[in-house]
Amino acid sequence: VQLQASGGGLVRAGGSLRLSCVARGTIFSIHAMAWYRQAAGNRRELVADIRESGHTNYAESVKGRFTISRDDAKKTMYLQMNNLKPEDTAVYYCMYDVPGAMDYWGKGTLVTVSS
């Protein structure tokens, strides 16, 4: 199974981007899906996650600006990012928690927010 993240790019502060993550390969179910990010010189941090139930969780720094969603039929997860700030600049990684298997990680997509 491979995860492919896309949608990153360069945007001005206040702008929006929509990230996508799609799984290639056979997966029967996915417990949780999550977006992490890692800025240069920083640790990787959780941005948002969404459970199979639909319950979501967000980092305080993105609450009210980012929205995570999932489409299990398409094995796809999204992150709608609005009102972006320069401090959101990072490589964004997607992760799928699959029952009975290891966590799967995508290679990351770069988001750069200019001031």
Order of alpha helices (4+ residues) and beta strands (2+ residues): beta-beta-beta-beta-beta-beta-beta-beta-beta-beta-beta
